[in-house]
Every structure is written in C-alpha cells, then in structure tokens.
Amino acid sequence: MKMLLGSLLTVASAVSATVITSKVPSLKAPACSVGKGTVQYNKSVPNKTDFPKTQVDVCYDDKSIRLTFTAFEETNFYFNASQTTNDAIWQYEVMEAFIYHGTNDPKTYLEFEVSPNNVTFQAWIYNPSKVRAAGAPMDTSFLTQPLVDGLTADTTLDRAANTWTSSATIPLGLFNVDDGQAKGTQWRMNFFRTVVSPEIFPDQILGAWNPTNESNFHMTPFFGKVFFV
C-alpha cells in the first residue's frame, strides 16, 4: 500500500509493456526440516539506490509457509504503538510479503506485513490492473482473526546490533494447498521493507527483493518466482 514521495500512479502503456516483459528473480525453498531458501536485497524502490540490507528466509512444513524477515542496519525501529491488527502499519516501518500460489502475474494475492512491535496486517488484495493503475478497481479483504487462522508472527528487536527479526507462519490452506502437499508447488512473491524516522514521516524509504519501477509495491509483474522443492 505504498504510494509515497510524490510518485505518480499513472501507468503508461509503454511502461506496462516494459513491466510485463521484465525478467524476475527466482528462489528455491525447501521443506523446513531440510533447510531454507534465502533472499537478500539492498536496493531501493524505484531508483535502485543503496538501501539497508534485508533478508528473507523461506521454507515450508506440512501446514504452513515459514518466513523469517531480518532487517539489518536499522536505526529507527519506528512504529505507532497505538496501532493494532490490520491498522495502517505500513505508514511506519514494516517488512512485507506479497504471496500468490501460481505462476502468472496475479490479480489477487495475500499481503502480509509485520512491524517492529509485532503488529501484523494481513489481507487479500484484489488488483485487477496488476499495477494499481490510476482509476482501476483496487480492493482489500482483511483476515480479521489471524491467530485463529494460524497466521502468526514473533518479532525480536536487537537495538545494539541495529537489527530486528520477525518469524511468520502463514497457513498453506489460505491458498487451497492441502496439508502435506506443498512440495512441488509454484508461487509468485515479492518482499518489501519500509524505512521511516520521525524526521521524515510521513515520507518513507522503500526497498524490495525485486524493485518496482514506481513507488508502488502493488505491481505483480515484478513478483519473483518461488519453487517449493
């Protein structure tokens, strides 16, 4: 949900053509009992300038996708302590995953976010233009009982080391994957981080595994390919 630093949301046809033909990164993620797949990124959105190092570890078990987000070079740990589940935590500092079960550029996907104080945002996003185009429909359907659903997060701050880490569990059943059937499935995902301080709020510095070409995370042709092996 990031449209920041005065970026324009209009998607010209030439830009769309470029987006659709862009090569995207890929990751092989094993069962958690075997290991994990790891991505690291340090480039900003959209300019691909230097950005604080960020890591996401990915694996799966019989029932869930397991994600471990690690924010390095953190100096702010900036969040709004009054916010609770599914509030606009993305206005402050978060790490995020956009997840789709399939191989095409999706119109509907799960958006998961976690803040340094372990507040989460989880919702299905309907984005039929695939790029959050100006004037196009865009809708959000919240998961209102994440703990009941089995969607959890556990976050640790290490201010001395300038890091924070969050381990998240996301049920495979949300994506109609039966228990024990994750091996061999194919996914589209992208991972994001926002860096904010009291001095620059409400502006943000944005980073991504596969940076989009606008200050707009909701561009599904940029989602990377993830294979559960």
N, CA and C of each residue as an Amber inpcrd file, in Angstrom:
protein
   687
   0.8250000  -1.1950000   0.0000000   0.0000000   0.0000000   0.0000000
   0.8650000   1.2530000   0.0000000   1.9190000   1.2650000  -0.8200000
   2.8770000   2.3410000  -0.7300000   2.8420000   3.2150000  -1.9760000
   2.3550000   4.4090000  -1.8840000   2.3920000   5.3960000  -2.9350000
   3.0090000   6.6350000  -2.3200000   4.3510000   6.7200000  -2.2840000
   4.9890000   7.6990000  -1.4240000   5.9920000   8.5440000  -2.1820000
   6.4440000   9.6110000  -1.4880000   7.4510000  10.5100000  -2.0010000
   7.0040000  11.1460000  -3.3040000   5.6910000  11.3920000  -3.4080000
   5.1680000  12.1180000  -4.5310000   5.1450000  11.3490000  -5.8300000
   5.2100000  10.0460000  -5.7920000   5.2350000   9.2540000  -7.0220000
   3.8860000   9.2960000  -7.7070000   3.9190000   9.1450000  -9.0200000
   2.7000000   9.1040000  -9.8060000   2.2580000   7.6720000  -9.9710000
   0.9400000   7.4710000  -9.9720000   0.4080000   6.1220000 -10.0990000
  -0.0220000   5.8050000 -11.5290000  -0.0160000   6.8030000 -12.3990000
  -0.4360000   6.5570000 -13.7690000   0.5350000   5.6030000 -14.4370000
  -0.0010000   4.5720000 -15.0490000   0.8340000   3.5800000 -15.7090000
   0.6420000   3.7180000 -17.2140000   1.6130000   4.2700000 -17.8750000
   1.5340000   4.4550000 -19.3180000   1.6700000   3.1210000 -20.0150000
   1.1520000   3.0450000 -21.2140000   1.1810000   1.7730000 -21.9340000
   2.6050000   1.3160000 -22.1970000   3.5080000   2.2390000 -22.4770000
   4.8990000   1.8510000 -22.7150000   5.5220000   1.2680000 -21.4650000
   5.2240000   1.8570000 -20.3130000   5.7380000   1.3290000 -19.0580000
   5.1770000  -0.0510000 -18.8000000   3.8670000  -0.2260000 -19.0350000
   3.2420000  -1.5270000 -18.8190000   3.9070000  -2.5990000 -19.6570000
   4.2110000  -2.2700000 -20.8990000   4.8520000  -3.2560000 -21.7650000
   6.2160000  -3.6480000 -21.2130000   6.9350000  -2.6480000 -20.6850000
   8.2430000  -2.9330000 -20.1070000   8.1120000  -3.8390000 -18.8960000
   7.1330000  -3.5320000 -18.0540000   6.9220000  -4.3180000 -16.8450000
   6.6420000  -5.7690000 -17.1830000   5.7560000  -5.9990000 -18.1130000
   5.2990000  -7.3530000 -18.4150000   6.4390000  -8.2100000 -18.9460000
   7.3840000  -7.5940000 -19.6350000   8.4630000  -8.3850000 -20.2190000
   9.7080000  -8.4240000 -19.3120000   9.6320000  -7.8090000 -18.1420000
  10.7890000  -7.7840000 -17.2530000  11.1140000  -9.1820000 -16.7380000
  12.4000000  -9.4780000 -16.6240000  12.8400000 -10.7180000 -16.0190000
  12.7490000 -10.5690000 -14.5040000  12.2760000 -11.6150000 -13.8450000
  12.1170000 -11.5470000 -12.3950000  13.0450000 -12.5620000 -11.7350000
  13.4400000 -12.3170000 -10.4700000  14.3140000 -13.2640000  -9.7740000
  13.5550000 -14.5160000  -9.3670000  14.2890000 -15.5520000  -8.9900000
  13.6530000 -16.8010000  -8.5780000  14.3520000 -17.3410000  -7.3360000
  13.6380000 -18.2190000  -6.6320000  14.1430000 -18.8140000  -5.4000000
  13.6180000 -20.2280000  -5.2720000  14.4850000 -21.1480000  -4.8590000
  14.0630000 -22.4930000  -4.4920000  14.0230000 -22.5840000  -2.9760000
  12.8700000 -22.9780000  -2.4370000  12.6810000 -23.0580000  -0.9930000
  12.3610000 -24.4970000  -0.6090000  13.1640000 -25.1000000   0.2740000
  12.9400000 -26.4970000   0.6660000  11.9940000 -26.5980000   1.8610000
  11.6840000 -27.8150000   2.2270000  10.9660000 -28.0590000   3.4760000
  11.8230000 -27.5660000   4.6360000  11.1770000 -27.0520000   5.6720000
  11.9090000 -26.5080000   6.8190000  12.7710000 -27.5660000   7.5050000
  12.3560000 -28.8300000   7.4040000  13.1390000 -29.9110000   8.0160000
  14.4720000 -30.1280000   7.3070000  14.5860000 -29.5970000   6.0920000
  15.8000000 -29.7620000   5.2890000  16.6680000 -28.5060000   5.3210000
  16.0330000 -27.3490000   5.2890000  16.7890000 -26.1010000   5.2360000
  15.8830000 -24.9340000   4.9340000  16.3900000 -23.9940000   4.1870000
  15.6220000 -22.8050000   3.8390000  16.1990000 -22.1960000   2.5770000
  15.3690000 -21.4660000   1.8880000  15.8400000 -20.6330000   0.7950000
  15.9670000 -19.2110000   1.3010000  16.9700000 -18.4820000   0.8280000
  17.2480000 -17.1540000   1.3570000  17.3890000 -16.1380000   0.2330000
  16.7370000 -14.9980000   0.4120000  16.9440000 -13.8580000  -0.4760000
  17.4530000 -12.6990000   0.3640000  18.3170000 -11.9020000  -0.2310000
  18.7730000 -10.6700000   0.3780000  18.6050000  -9.5420000  -0.6310000
  18.2630000  -8.3780000  -0.1250000  18.1750000  -7.2340000  -1.0260000
  18.6860000  -5.9800000  -0.3270000  19.1830000  -5.0540000  -1.1340000
  19.7280000  -3.8090000  -0.6100000  19.5790000  -2.6680000  -1.6080000
  18.4920000  -2.7250000  -2.3970000  18.2260000  -1.6900000  -3.3820000
  16.8640000  -1.0460000  -3.1120000  16.8040000   0.2420000  -3.3510000
  15.5880000   0.9980000  -3.0650000  14.5880000   0.8980000  -4.2090000
  13.3650000   1.2680000  -3.8870000  12.2780000   1.3940000  -4.8560000
  11.9630000   2.8840000  -5.0090000  11.9070000   3.4100000  -6.2350000
  12.1310000   2.7100000  -7.5060000  13.5300000   2.9100000  -8.0900000
  14.3900000   3.6660000  -7.4240000  15.6250000   4.1190000  -8.0630000
  16.7820000   3.1310000  -7.9850000  16.6330000   2.0610000  -7.2060000
  17.6600000   1.0380000  -7.0540000  18.9710000   1.6080000  -6.5000000
  18.8380000   2.5900000  -5.6120000  19.9810000   3.1160000  -4.8980000
  20.2210000   2.2700000  -3.6460000  21.2790000   2.5760000  -2.9050000
  21.6080000   1.7930000  -1.7140000  20.4700000   1.8410000  -0.6970000
  20.2220000   0.6900000  -0.0800000  19.1230000   0.5240000   0.8780000
  19.6310000  -0.4130000   1.9700000  19.1780000  -0.2610000   3.2110000
  19.6520000  -1.1570000   4.2720000  19.4300000  -2.6340000   3.9280000
  20.4390000  -3.4210000   4.1880000  20.3710000  -4.8480000   3.8830000
  19.1740000  -5.4970000   4.5770000  18.4650000  -6.3040000   3.8120000
  17.2780000  -7.0020000   4.3170000  17.3170000  -8.4400000   3.8190000
  16.8950000  -9.3670000   4.6710000  16.9420000 -10.7830000   4.3330000
  15.5870000 -11.4320000   4.6270000  15.2170000 -12.3730000   3.7690000
  14.0230000 -13.1870000   4.0000000  14.3930000 -14.6490000   3.7870000
  14.1440000 -15.4750000   4.8010000  14.3320000 -16.9180000   4.7040000
  12.9740000 -17.5670000   4.5070000  12.9160000 -18.5050000   3.5760000
  11.6430000 -19.1210000   3.1920000  11.7630000 -20.6380000   3.2570000
  10.7930000 -21.2820000   3.8890000  10.6660000 -22.7340000   3.8430000
   9.2020000 -23.0800000   4.0940000   8.8940000 -24.3670000   4.0660000
   7.5120000 -24.7900000   4.2820000   7.5020000 -26.0600000   5.1220000
   6.3820000 -26.2680000   5.8260000   6.1650000 -27.5370000   6.5140000
   4.8310000 -28.1180000   6.0460000   4.2910000 -29.0730000   6.7550000
   3.0670000 -29.7300000   6.2930000   1.8790000 -28.7900000   6.1920000
   1.8740000 -27.7500000   7.0270000   0.6910000 -26.9010000   7.1120000
   0.9240000 -25.4450000   6.7410000   2.1850000 -25.0060000   6.6710000
   2.4280000 -23.5650000   6.6100000   3.6300000 -23.1930000   5.7460000
   3.6070000 -21.9530000   5.2990000   4.7980000 -21.2740000   4.7890000
   5.4550000 -20.5930000   5.9820000   6.7620000 -20.7500000   6.0930000
   7.5100000 -20.1250000   7.1810000   8.4280000 -19.0570000   6.5830000
   8.2660000 -17.8390000   7.0540000   9.0800000 -16.7210000   6.5980000
   9.8040000 -16.1080000   7.7850000  11.0940000 -15.8760000   7.6320000
  11.8470000 -15.1440000   8.6460000  12.4220000 -13.8940000   7.9940000
  11.9400000 -12.7490000   8.4410000  12.3960000 -11.4570000   7.9380000
  13.4770000 -10.9220000   8.8760000  14.5620000 -10.4170000   8.3110000
  15.5880000  -9.7820000   9.1200000  15.9450000  -8.4310000   8.5200000
  15.7620000  -7.3770000   9.3210000  16.1240000  -6.0180000   8.9230000
  17.4690000  -5.6760000   9.5480000  18.4680000  -5.4750000   8.7060000
  19.7820000  -5.0410000   9.1540000  19.8870000  -3.5090000   9.0400000
  20.9350000  -2.9620000   9.6480000  21.2200000  -1.5220000   9.5470000
  20.0240000  -0.6710000   9.9780000  19.2990000  -1.1590000  10.9640000
  18.1200000  -0.4450000  11.4500000  18.5390000   0.5830000  12.5040000
  18.0550000   1.8010000  12.3540000  18.3890000   2.8480000  13.3170000
  17.1630000   3.4560000  13.9900000  15.9770000   3.2000000  13.4350000
  14.7930000   3.9040000  13.9130000  13.8350000   3.0450000  14.7300000
  13.6250000   1.7900000  14.3020000  12.6400000   0.9180000  14.9620000
  11.3300000   1.6960000  15.1490000  10.8850000   2.3100000  14.0760000
   9.8080000   3.3080000  14.1760000   8.4510000   2.6790000  13.9130000
   7.5850000   2.7410000  14.9140000   6.2200000   2.2280000  14.7920000
   5.2880000   3.1030000  15.6100000   3.9970000   2.8990000  15.4120000
   2.9630000   3.6160000  16.1570000   2.3790000   2.6550000  17.1740000
   2.6570000   2.8750000  18.4410000   2.2630000   1.9320000  19.4830000
   0.7520000   1.8490000  19.6700000   0.0130000   2.7950000  19.1200000
  -1.4450000   2.7570000  19.2570000  -2.1060000   1.8490000  18.2210000
  -1.3520000   1.4150000  17.2180000  -1.9390000   0.6100000  16.1490000
  -2.0700000  -0.8540000  16.5740000  -3.1130000  -1.5020000  16.0450000
  -3.3510000  -2.9100000  16.3120000  -3.5660000  -3.6480000  14.9920000
  -3.9760000  -4.9020000  15.0790000  -4.0940000  -5.7730000  13.9060000
  -4.8510000  -5.1080000  12.7660000  -4.2190000  -5.1410000  11.5820000
  -4.7840000  -4.6440000  10.3310000  -4.9470000  -3.1290000  10.2700000
  -4.3450000  -2.4080000  11.2170000  -4.2680000  -0.9600000  11.0680000
  -3.2230000  -0.6130000  10.0070000  -3.1040000   0.6630000   9.7190000
  -2.2100000   1.1190000   8.6410000  -0.7570000   1.1380000   9.1080000
  -0.2630000  -0.0350000   9.5140000   1.1160000  -0.1130000   9.9990000
   2.1120000   0.1980000   8.8990000   1.6960000   0.0610000   7.6460000
   2.5720000   0.3410000   6.5130000   2.9680000   1.8130000   6.4150000
   2.3340000   2.6880000   7.1970000   2.7440000   4.0870000   7.2150000
   4.0620000   4.2750000   7.9680000   4.4470000   3.2800000   8.7450000
   5.6470000   3.3390000   9.5670000   6.6410000   2.2880000   9.0440000
   7.4110000   1.6600000   9.9090000   8.3740000   0.6680000   9.4520000
   7.7560000  -0.7230000   9.5160000   7.8590000  -1.4480000   8.4100000
   7.3570000  -2.8130000   8.3210000   8.2530000  -3.6050000   7.3900000
   8.1350000  -4.9290000   7.4890000   8.6120000  -5.8350000   6.4470000
   7.4070000  -6.5830000   5.9170000   7.4290000  -6.8960000   4.6380000
   6.2280000  -7.3720000   3.9680000   6.5230000  -8.5380000   3.0240000
   5.4750000  -9.3340000   2.8020000   5.4820000 -10.3500000   1.7540000
   4.1580000 -10.2730000   1.0120000   4.2310000 -10.2600000  -0.3080000
   3.0550000 -10.4180000  -1.1610000   3.1590000 -11.8190000  -1.7550000
   2.1010000 -12.6200000  -1.6210000   2.1880000 -14.0520000  -1.9110000
   1.0190000 -14.4960000  -2.7790000   1.3360000 -15.2690000  -3.8230000
   0.3180000 -15.8470000  -4.7060000   0.7290000 -17.2750000  -5.0570000
  -0.2290000 -18.1870000  -4.9940000   0.0000000 -19.5770000  -5.3890000
  -0.3400000 -19.7170000  -6.8650000   0.6930000 -19.8370000  -7.6870000
   0.5070000 -19.9350000  -9.1270000   1.7220000 -19.3620000  -9.8250000
   1.6640000 -19.3040000 -11.1590000   2.8290000 -18.8710000 -11.9360000
   2.5880000 -17.5910000 -12.7360000   1.3520000 -17.1780000 -12.8970000
   1.0620000 -15.9850000 -13.6850000   1.1920000 -14.7280000 -12.8270000
   1.1130000 -13.5690000 -13.4700000   1.0700000 -12.3060000 -12.7410000
  -0.3220000 -12.1770000 -12.1310000  -0.4520000 -12.2310000 -10.8110000
  -1.7840000 -12.3420000 -10.2200000  -2.5570000 -11.0270000 -10.1640000
  -3.8650000 -11.1880000 -10.0980000  -4.7640000 -10.0660000  -9.8180000
  -5.2000000 -10.0630000  -8.3540000  -5.0750000 -11.2140000  -7.6980000
  -5.4380000 -11.3510000  -6.2910000  -4.2930000 -12.0490000  -5.5670000
  -3.9130000 -11.5380000  -4.3930000  -2.7690000 -12.0860000  -3.6650000
  -2.8900000 -11.6890000  -2.2040000  -2.1320000 -12.3950000  -1.3580000
  -2.1020000 -12.0860000   0.0600000  -1.0270000 -11.0470000   0.3400000
  -1.3940000 -10.0350000   1.0910000  -0.4270000  -9.0670000   1.5860000
  -0.2480000  -9.2910000   3.0880000   0.9820000  -9.5760000   3.4940000
   1.2960000  -9.7640000   4.9110000   2.3660000  -8.7670000   5.3050000
   2.1500000  -8.0970000   6.4410000   3.1130000  -7.1330000   6.9510000
   3.3040000  -7.3590000   8.4430000   4.4900000  -7.0170000   8.9310000
   4.7510000  -7.0620000  10.3660000   5.6070000  -5.8490000  10.7330000
   5.3070000  -5.2750000  11.8800000   6.0070000  -4.0890000  12.3640000
   7.0110000  -4.4690000  13.4490000   7.8980000  -3.5610000  13.8260000
   8.8760000  -3.8870000  14.8750000   8.2570000  -4.2390000  16.2260000
   7.0190000  -3.8280000  16.4810000   6.3670000  -4.2080000  17.7440000
   5.4050000  -5.3800000  17.5550000   5.6200000  -6.1320000  16.4700000
   4.9220000  -7.4080000  16.2230000   3.4330000  -7.2470000  15.9400000
   3.0220000  -6.1040000  15.4690000   1.6530000  -5.9330000  14.9740000
   1.6410000  -6.3620000  13.5100000   0.5830000  -7.0640000  13.1040000
   0.5260000  -7.5820000  11.7420000  -0.6570000  -7.0090000  10.9610000
  -0.4810000  -7.0170000   9.6670000  -1.5090000  -6.6530000   8.6890000
  -1.5860000  -7.8170000   7.7270000  -2.7850000  -8.3390000   7.4830000
  -2.9540000  -9.4560000   6.5660000  -4.2790000  -9.2950000   5.8370000
  -4.1970000  -9.3030000   4.5210000  -5.3990000  -9.0680000   3.7260000
  -5.2100000  -9.6340000   2.3270000  -6.3290000 -10.0320000   1.7470000
  -6.3500000 -10.3600000   0.3260000  -6.5170000  -9.0650000  -0.4510000
  -5.6900000  -8.8990000  -1.4650000  -5.7280000  -7.7130000  -2.3050000
  -6.2780000  -8.0920000  -3.6750000  -7.2950000  -7.3650000  -4.1080000
  -7.8220000  -7.5270000  -5.4730000  -7.3500000  -6.3400000  -6.2950000
  -6.5010000  -6.6200000  -7.2690000  -5.7890000  -5.6080000  -8.0420000
  -5.8850000  -5.9880000  -9.5240000  -7.0750000  -5.8140000 -10.1270000
  -7.2670000  -6.3560000 -11.4790000  -6.3830000  -5.7440000 -12.5460000
  -5.8660000  -4.5460000 -12.3360000  -4.9450000  -3.9680000 -13.3220000
  -3.5370000  -4.5430000 -13.1930000  -3.2810000  -5.2300000 -12.0810000
  -1.9800000  -5.8330000 -11.7450000  -0.9000000  -4.8220000 -11.3910000
  -1.1910000  -3.5310000 -11.5460000  -0.1930000  -2.4910000 -11.2580000
  -0.7830000  -1.3380000 -10.4490000  -1.9620000  -1.5290000  -9.8740000
  -2.6680000  -0.4640000  -9.1780000  -2.7520000   0.7870000 -10.0410000
  -3.2470000   0.6050000 -11.2600000  -3.3350000   1.7070000 -12.2120000
  -4.3380000   2.7420000 -11.7420000  -4.0740000   3.9940000 -12.0700000
  -4.9760000   5.0790000 -11.7150000  -6.3470000   4.8350000 -12.3290000
  -7.3940000   4.9460000 -11.5090000  -8.7590000   4.7710000 -11.9850000
  -9.2320000   3.3360000 -12.0220000  -8.3250000   2.3660000 -11.8170000
  -8.7070000   0.9550000 -11.8380000  -9.2230000   0.5310000 -10.4630000
 -10.0680000  -0.5080000 -10.4050000 -10.5080000  -1.0090000  -9.0930000
  -9.3360000  -1.5080000  -8.2650000  -9.4760000  -1.4020000  -6.9530000
  -8.4850000  -1.9110000  -6.0130000  -9.2280000  -2.1600000  -4.7180000
  -9.1920000  -3.4040000  -4.2270000  -9.9830000  -3.7210000  -3.0410000
  -9.1610000  -4.5520000  -2.0650000  -9.5420000  -4.4770000  -0.7940000
  -8.8400000  -5.1480000   0.2880000  -9.8360000  -5.9300000   1.1300000
  -9.5480000  -7.2160000   1.3540000 -10.3870000  -8.0640000   2.2040000
  -9.5310000  -8.5650000   3.3630000  -9.7890000  -8.0480000   4.5640000
  -8.9370000  -8.3420000   5.7030000  -9.1830000  -9.7380000   6.2690000
  -8.1180000 -10.3550000   6.7400000  -8.2150000 -11.5370000   7.5830000
  -8.3060000 -11.0360000   9.0240000  -9.4690000 -11.1510000   9.6190000
  -9.7490000 -10.4730000  10.8820000  -9.4040000 -11.2920000  12.1150000
  -9.1400000 -12.5840000  11.9330000  -8.7850000 -13.4440000  13.0540000
  -7.5040000 -14.2120000  12.7350000  -6.3970000 -13.5220000  12.5420000
  -5.1830000 -14.2110000  12.0960000  -4.7130000 -15.2980000  13.0510000
  -4.7910000 -15.0710000  14.3530000  -4.3290000 -16.0920000  15.2930000
  -5.1970000 -17.3330000  15.2280000  -6.4910000 -17.1430000  15.0780000
  -7.4060000 -18.2800000  14.9330000  -7.0950000 -19.0370000  13.6440000
  -6.7520000 -18.2960000  12.6050000  -6.4490000 -18.9070000  11.3090000
  -5.1050000 -19.6300000  11.3040000  -4.2670000 -19.3500000  12.2910000
  -2.9320000 -19.9360000  12.3230000  -1.8730000 -19.0600000  11.6930000
  -2.1890000 -17.7830000  11.5100000  -1.2590000 -16.8360000  10.9160000
  -0.6150000 -16.0440000  12.0550000   0.6740000 -16.3050000  12.3050000
   1.3220000 -15.7570000  13.4910000   2.6430000 -15.0830000  13.1410000
   3.1260000 -14.2740000  14.0880000   4.4380000 -13.6470000  13.9480000
   5.0790000 -13.5330000  15.3230000   6.3990000 -13.6240000  15.3440000
   7.1720000 -13.4890000  16.5740000   8.3690000 -12.6000000  16.2480000
   8.4120000 -11.4140000  16.8700000   9.3790000 -10.3920000  16.4790000
  10.3290000 -10.0680000  17.6230000  11.6170000  -9.9420000  17.2850000
  12.6540000  -9.6200000  18.2570000  13.4550000  -8.4170000  17.7790000
  13.6490000  -7.4500000  18.6550000  14.4620000  -6.2790000  18.3560000
  15.8140000  -6.3980000  19.0580000  16.8760000  -6.0950000  18.3080000
  18.2140000  -6.0430000  18.8820000  18.7790000  -4.6600000  18.5580000
  18.4980000  -3.7250000  19.4340000  18.8930000  -2.3410000  19.1630000
  20.4100000  -2.1870000  19.1260000  21.1070000  -2.9610000  19.9450000
  22.5710000  -2.8700000  19.9630000  23.1770000  -3.2940000  18.6360000
  22.5660000  -4.2830000  17.9950000  23.0670000  -4.7850000  16.7110000
  22.4000000  -4.1160000  15.5160000  21.4740000  -3.1810000  15.7860000
  20.7450000  -2.4880000  14.7200000  19.9950000  -3.4520000  13.8060000
  19.3300000  -4.4280000  14.4160000  18.5420000  -5.3920000  13.6450000
  17.1970000  -5.6360000  14.3210000  16.2330000  -6.0650000  13.5130000
  15.0250000  -6.6750000  14.0580000  14.6160000  -7.8170000  13.1500000
  14.0810000  -8.8580000  13.7870000  13.7630000 -10.1090000  13.0940000
  12.3520000 -10.5300000  13.4420000  11.6360000 -10.9840000  12.4270000
  10.2840000 -11.4770000  12.6510000  10.1080000 -12.8100000  11.9340000
   9.6520000 -13.8150000  12.6770000   9.3770000 -15.1380000  12.1070000
   7.8670000 -15.2960000  11.9800000   7.4110000 -15.5300000  10.7670000
   5.9770000 -15.5880000  10.4820000   5.5740000 -16.9670000   9.9900000
   4.3590000 -17.3490000  10.3460000   3.7570000 -18.5950000   9.8870000
   2.4940000 -18.2540000   9.1210000   2.4120000 -18.7090000   7.8780000
   1.2670000 -18.3970000   7.0240000   0.6660000 -19.7020000   6.5350000
  -0.5750000 -20.0150000   6.9040000  -1.1660000 -21.3160000   6.5750000
  -1.2590000 -21.5620000   5.0700000  -0.8510000 -22.7610000   4.6610000
  -0.9880000 -23.1500000   3.2550000  -2.4470000 -23.2160000   2.8310000
  -3.3270000 -23.5200000   3.7950000  -4.7440000 -23.6180000   3.4720000
  -5.3390000 -22.3400000   2.9270000  -4.7330000 -21.1970000   3.2360000
  -5.2170000 -19.9380000   2.6630000  -5.1440000 -19.9600000   1.1440000
  -4.2340000 -20.7710000   0.6190000  -4.0020000 -20.8310000  -0.8240000
  -4.5360000 -22.1360000  -1.4320000  -5.4060000 -22.8300000  -0.6770000
  -6.0050000 -24.0880000  -1.1340000  -4.9620000 -25.1740000  -1.3940000
  -3.8930000 -25.1490000  -0.5950000  -2.9030000 -26.2230000  -0.6320000
  -3.1710000 -27.1310000   0.5660000  -3.4750000 -28.3950000   0.3010000
  -3.7970000 -29.3300000   1.3800000  -2.5620000 -29.6460000   2.2140000
  -2.7820000 -30.0780000   3.4550000  -1.6880000 -30.4340000   4.3520000
  -0.7800000 -31.4750000   3.7000000   0.5160000 -31.2380000   3.7720000
   1.4870000 -32.1820000   3.2370000   1.6640000 -32.1470000   1.7370000
   1.0160000 -31.1910000   1.0660000   1.0590000 -31.1650000  -0.4060000
   1.8210000 -29.9600000  -0.9630000   2.6450000 -29.3250000  -0.1580000
   3.3200000 -28.1140000  -0.6320000   4.4760000 -28.4060000  -1.5850000
   5.1470000 -29.5460000  -1.4010000   6.3030000 -29.8470000  -2.2450000
   5.8910000 -29.8680000  -3.7100000   6.6640000 -29.1710000  -4.5310000
   6.3950000 -29.1240000  -5.9630000   5.4980000 -27.9780000  -6.3880000
   4.9490000 -27.2270000  -5.4310000   4.0890000 -26.1040000  -5.8040000
   4.9310000 -24.9100000  -6.2440000   4.3140000 -24.0670000  -7.0520000
   4.9920000 -22.8890000  -7.5810000   4.2340000 -21.6370000  -7.1550000
   5.0060000 -20.5820000  -6.8950000   4.4630000 -19.3800000  -6.2920000
   5.0430000 -18.1370000  -6.9620000   4.3250000 -17.0410000  -6.7970000
   4.8580000 -15.7230000  -7.1090000   4.8710000 -14.9060000  -5.8150000
   5.9880000 -14.2780000  -5.5040000   6.1330000 -13.5000000  -4.2770000
   7.0280000 -12.2940000  -4.5280000   6.8260000 -11.2870000  -3.7170000
   7.8020000 -10.2190000  -3.6170000   7.8890000  -9.8150000  -2.1480000
   9.0420000  -9.3090000  -1.7600000   9.2950000  -8.9430000  -0.3730000
   9.7160000  -7.4790000  -0.3100000   9.2560000  -6.7980000   0.7450000
   9.4560000  -5.3600000   0.8330000   9.8120000  -4.9420000   2.2590000
  10.4130000  -3.7600000   2.3500000  10.6900000  -3.1520000   3.6540000
  10.5310000  -1.6440000   3.5320000  10.0000000  -1.0300000   4.5710000
   9.9340000   0.4190000   4.6320000  10.8510000   0.9180000   5.7360000
  11.5500000   1.9990000   5.4690000  12.4150000   2.6510000   6.4490000
  11.8620000   4.0560000   6.6800000  11.5600000   4.3470000   7.9410000
  10.9250000   5.6160000   8.3020000  11.5580000   6.1110000   9.6020000
  11.6280000   7.4060000   9.7450000  12.0720000   8.0080000  11.0020000
  11.1180000   9.1380000  11.3490000  11.1020000   9.5740000  12.5940000
  10.2520000  10.7160000  12.9480000  10.5620000  11.9580000  12.1210000
  11.8160000  12.0830000  11.6940000  12.2140000  13.2740000  10.9480000
  11.6240000  13.3100000   9.5410000  11.4440000  12.1620000   8.9050000
  10.9560000  12.1590000   7.5180000   9.4940000  11.7750000   7.3960000
   8.8910000  11.2230000   8.4800000   7.4880000  10.8030000   8.4240000
   6.6160000  11.9770000   7.9650000   5.6520000  11.7800000   7.0310000
   5.1400000  10.5000000   6.5330000   5.8410000   9.9490000   5.3000000
   6.9090000  10.5980000   4.8390000   7.6640000  10.0290000   3.7260000
   8.3710000   8.7580000   4.1900000   8.7380000   7.9390000   3.2320000
   9.3810000   6.6680000   3.5250000  10.4880000   6.3870000   2.5190000
  11.4290000   5.5540000   2.9240000  12.3930000   4.9690000   2.0050000
  11.9740000   3.5200000   1.8120000  11.8740000   3.1000000   0.5800000
  11.3030000   1.8030000   0.2460000  12.3640000   0.8870000  -0.3560000
  12.2730000  -0.4040000  -0.0320000  13.1770000  -1.3930000  -0.6180000
  12.4160000  -2.6550000  -0.9690000  12.9740000  -3.4540000  -1.8870000
  12.2840000  -4.6600000  -2.3390000  13.2670000  -5.6890000  -2.8530000
  12.8370000  -6.9550000  -2.7800000  13.5820000  -8.0510000  -3.4100000
  13.7070000  -7.7730000  -4.9060000  12.5880000  -7.5190000  -5.5550000
  12.6070000  -7.1330000  -6.9560000  11.9760000  -5.7460000  -7.0570000
  12.7900000  -4.6910000  -7.0630000  12.2530000  -3.3390000  -7.0200000
  11.3390000  -3.0320000  -8.2050000  10.2070000  -2.4300000  -7.9040000
   9.2980000  -1.9540000  -8.9350000   9.8340000  -0.6540000  -9.5260000
   9.2490000  -0.2360000 -10.6470000   9.7410000   0.9830000 -11.2920000
   8.9260000   2.2150000 -10.9060000   8.1020000   2.0840000  -9.8680000
   7.3970000   3.2050000  -9.2600000   7.4430000   3.0110000  -7.7520000
   7.1240000   4.0600000  -7.0040000   6.9840000   3.9300000  -5.5520000
   5.6120000   3.3210000  -5.2590000   5.4670000   2.0780000  -5.6540000
   4.1860000   1.3720000  -5.6360000   4.5150000  -0.1140000  -5.5760000
   4.2700000  -0.7350000  -4.4340000   4.5850000  -2.1560000  -4.2900000
   3.6190000  -3.0520000  -5.0650000   2.4420000  -2.5500000  -5.3760000
   1.3770000  -3.3920000  -5.9250000   1.4850000  -3.5220000  -7.4450000
   2.6040000  -4.0980000  -7.8820000   2.8580000  -4.3110000  -9.3030000
   3.2580000  -5.7740000  -9.4690000   2.2750000  -6.6100000  -9.7670000
   2.5080000  -8.0530000  -9.6950000   3.4140000  -8.6070000 -10.7930000
   3.5780000  -7.9420000 -11.9580000   4.5730000  -8.4610000 -12.8960000
   5.9910000  -8.4770000 -12.3340000   6.2320000  -7.7680000 -11.2400000
   7.5450000  -7.7660000 -10.6140000   7.6980000  -8.8730000  -9.5730000
   6.6510000  -9.5930000  -9.2620000   6.7590000 -10.6750000  -8.2740000
   7.7730000 -11.7070000  -8.7520000   8.6570000 -12.1210000  -7.8540000
   9.5960000 -13.1720000  -8.1930000   8.9290000 -14.5410000  -8.2210000
   9.6780000 -15.5210000  -8.7220000   9.1880000 -16.9050000  -8.8040000
   9.7900000 -17.7130000  -7.6630000   8.9390000 -18.4370000  -6.9490000
   9.3830000 -19.2530000  -5.8150000   8.9220000 -20.6790000  -6.0400000
   9.8460000 -21.6230000  -5.8970000   9.5650000 -23.0320000  -6.1170000
   9.7670000 -23.7770000  -4.7890000   8.7620000 -24.5020000  -4.3510000
   8.8730000 -25.3280000  -3.1490000   9.3990000 -26.6900000  -3.5650000
  10.6430000 -26.9740000  -3.1830000  11.3270000 -28.1890000  -3.6740000
  11.4080000 -29.2290000  -2.5800000
